[in-house]
């Protein structure tokens, strides 16, 4: 089968590790999910920590950690966590 994709191949990839191009802060997302700011801060300090995020960025499968997340957080995950 011949490829019909006329897009050129990807030759360069940019990693924004210092947050210069993209302002990634988990609070941008979690403020939309938590009603209480203190509860959100507790979640970020005890469950979805900076260290946890960095380990995911290093390539650790998040499926392994999301299985343990309800027990670490005391939260119920409805419908299952998906990675």
ChimeraX commands (.cxc) that place a marker at each C-alpha (Angstrom):
marker #1 position 0.00,0.00,0.00 radius 0.5
marker #1 position 1.34,3.42,-0.91 radius 0.5
marker #1 position 1.24,6.24,1.58 radius 0.5
marker #1 position -1.02,9.12,0.64 radius 0.5
marker #1 position 0.29,11.36,3.41 radius 0.5
marker #1 position 1.83,14.44,1.82 radius 0.5
marker #1 position 3.06,15.90,5.13 radius 0.5
marker #1 position 6.85,16.04,5.47 radius 0.5
marker #1 position 8.34,13.78,8.15 radius 0.5
marker #1 position 8.97,15.24,11.60 radius 0.5
marker #1 position 12.64,16.16,11.80 radius 0.5
marker #1 position 12.82,18.14,15.03 radius 0.5
marker #1 position 11.18,17.87,18.43 radius 0.5
marker #1 position 11.19,20.66,21.01 radius 0.5
marker #1 position 11.15,19.93,24.75 radius 0.5
marker #1 position 10.07,22.88,26.89 radius 0.5
marker #1 position 11.51,21.66,30.19 radius 0.5
marker #1 position 11.84,25.11,31.68 radius 0.5
marker #1 position 8.26,26.12,30.95 radius 0.5
marker #1 position 9.34,28.97,28.69 radius 0.5
marker #1 position 6.96,28.29,25.81 radius 0.5
marker #1 position 4.11,26.63,27.70 radius 0.5
marker #1 position 3.11,27.70,31.20 radius 0.5
marker #1 position 2.29,24.28,32.63 radius 0.5
marker #1 position 0.96,24.47,36.12 radius 0.5
marker #1 position -1.40,21.73,37.33 radius 0.5
marker #1 position -3.45,24.35,39.17 radius 0.5
marker #1 position -4.73,25.62,35.82 radius 0.5
marker #1 position -6.48,22.26,35.38 radius 0.5
marker #1 position -7.38,21.42,38.97 radius 0.5
marker #1 position -9.00,24.80,39.68 radius 0.5
marker #1 position -11.64,23.69,37.19 radius 0.5
marker #1 position -12.13,20.37,38.99 radius 0.5
marker #1 position -12.00,21.39,42.67 radius 0.5
marker #1 position -14.51,23.72,44.30 radius 0.5
marker #1 position -12.35,24.25,47.38 radius 0.5
marker #1 position -8.87,25.75,46.89 radius 0.5
marker #1 position -7.58,24.18,50.12 radius 0.5
marker #1 position -8.71,20.72,48.97 radius 0.5
marker #1 position -6.95,21.25,45.65 radius 0.5
marker #1 position -3.72,22.27,47.39 radius 0.5
marker #1 position -3.96,19.21,49.66 radius 0.5
marker #1 position -4.42,16.98,46.60 radius 0.5
marker #1 position -1.39,18.52,44.87 radius 0.5
marker #1 position 0.73,18.22,48.02 radius 0.5
marker #1 position -0.17,14.61,48.81 radius 0.5
marker #1 position -1.32,12.84,45.64 radius 0.5
marker #1 position -0.38,14.59,42.42 radius 0.5
marker #1 position 2.91,15.99,43.66 radius 0.5
marker #1 position 5.62,17.67,41.61 radius 0.5
marker #1 position 7.82,14.60,42.14 radius 0.5
marker #1 position 5.03,12.34,40.83 radius 0.5
marker #1 position 4.66,14.54,37.74 radius 0.5
marker #1 position 8.40,14.47,37.11 radius 0.5
marker #1 position 8.44,10.67,37.32 radius 0.5
marker #1 position 5.65,10.52,34.74 radius 0.5
marker #1 position 7.63,12.92,32.53 radius 0.5
marker #1 position 10.60,10.54,32.77 radius 0.5
marker #1 position 8.48,7.82,31.18 radius 0.5
marker #1 position 7.10,5.82,34.09 radius 0.5
marker #1 position 3.76,4.28,33.04 radius 0.5
marker #1 position 0.98,6.26,34.70 radius 0.5
marker #1 position -1.30,3.19,34.57 radius 0.5
marker #1 position 0.77,1.67,37.39 radius 0.5
marker #1 position 0.30,4.70,39.62 radius 0.5
marker #1 position -3.33,5.40,38.85 radius 0.5
marker #1 position -4.22,1.92,40.16 radius 0.5
marker #1 position -2.85,3.01,43.55 radius 0.5
marker #1 position -4.12,6.58,43.46 radius 0.5
marker #1 position -7.47,6.01,45.23 radius 0.5
marker #1 position -5.71,4.39,48.20 radius 0.5
marker #1 position -3.11,7.17,48.35 radius 0.5
marker #1 position -5.67,9.94,48.07 radius 0.5
marker #1 position -8.77,8.54,49.72 radius 0.5
marker #1 position -10.64,9.56,46.56 radius 0.5
marker #1 position -13.02,7.45,44.55 radius 0.5
marker #1 position -12.29,7.40,40.84 radius 0.5
marker #1 position -15.53,6.85,38.95 radius 0.5
marker #1 position -15.27,5.07,35.62 radius 0.5
marker #1 position -11.60,4.27,36.10 radius 0.5
marker #1 position -8.57,6.44,35.48 radius 0.5
marker #1 position -7.27,6.49,31.96 radius 0.5
marker #1 position -3.79,7.25,30.73 radius 0.5
marker link #1:1,2 radius 0.2
marker link #1:2,3 radius 0.2
marker link #1:3,4 radius 0.2
marker link #1:4,5 radius 0.2
marker link #1:5,6 radius 0.2
marker link #1:6,7 radius 0.2
marker link #1:7,8 radius 0.2
marker link #1:8,9 radius 0.2
marker link #1:9,10 radius 0.2
marker link #1:10,11 radius 0.2
marker link #1:11,12 radius 0.2
marker link #1:12,13 radius 0.2
marker link #1:13,14 radius 0.2
marker link #1:14,15 radius 0.2
marker link #1:15,16 radius 0.2
marker link #1:16,17 radius 0.2
marker link #1:17,18 radius 0.2
marker link #1:18,19 radius 0.2
marker link #1:19,20 radius 0.2
marker link #1:20,21 radius 0.2
marker link #1:21,22 radius 0.2
marker link #1:22,23 radius 0.2
marker link #1:23,24 radius 0.2
marker link #1:24,25 radius 0.2
marker link #1:25,26 radius 0.2
marker link #1:26,27 radius 0.2
marker link #1:27,28 radius 0.2
marker link #1:28,29 radius 0.2
marker link #1:29,30 radius 0.2
marker link #1:30,31 radius 0.2
marker link #1:31,32 radius 0.2
marker link #1:32,33 radius 0.2
marker link #1:33,34 radius 0.2
marker link #1:34,35 radius 0.2
marker link #1:35,36 radius 0.2
marker link #1:36,37 radius 0.2
marker link #1:37,38 radius 0.2
marker link #1:38,39 radius 0.2
marker link #1:39,40 radius 0.2
marker link #1:40,41 radius 0.2
marker link #1:41,42 radius 0.2
marker link #1:42,43 radius 0.2
marker link #1:43,44 radius 0.2
marker link #1:44,45 radius 0.2
marker link #1:45,46 radius 0.2
marker link #1:46,47 radius 0.2
marker link #1:47,48 radius 0.2
marker link #1:48,49 radius 0.2
marker link #1:49,50 radius 0.2
marker link #1:50,51 radius 0.2
marker link #1:51,52 radius 0.2
marker link #1:52,53 radius 0.2
marker link #1:53,54 radius 0.2
marker link #1:54,55 radius 0.2
marker link #1:55,56 radius 0.2
marker link #1:56,57 radius 0.2
marker link #1:57,58 radius 0.2
marker link #1:58,59 radius 0.2
marker link #1:59,60 radius 0.2
marker link #1:60,61 radius 0.2
marker link #1:61,62 radius 0.2
marker link #1:62,63 radius 0.2
marker link #1:63,64 radius 0.2
marker link #1:64,65 radius 0.2
marker link #1:65,66 radius 0.2
marker link #1:66,67 radius 0.2
marker link #1:67,68 radius 0.2
marker link #1:68,69 radius 0.2
marker link #1:69,70 radius 0.2
marker link #1:70,71 radius 0.2
marker link #1:71,72 radius 0.2
marker link #1:72,73 radius 0.2
marker link #1:73,74 radius 0.2
marker link #1:74,75 radius 0.2
marker link #1:75,76 radius 0.2
marker link #1:76,77 radius 0.2
marker link #1:77,78 radius 0.2
marker link #1:78,79 radius 0.2
marker link #1:79,80 radius 0.2
marker link #1:80,81 radius 0.2
marker link #1:81,82 radius 0.2
marker link #1:82,83 radius 0.2
view
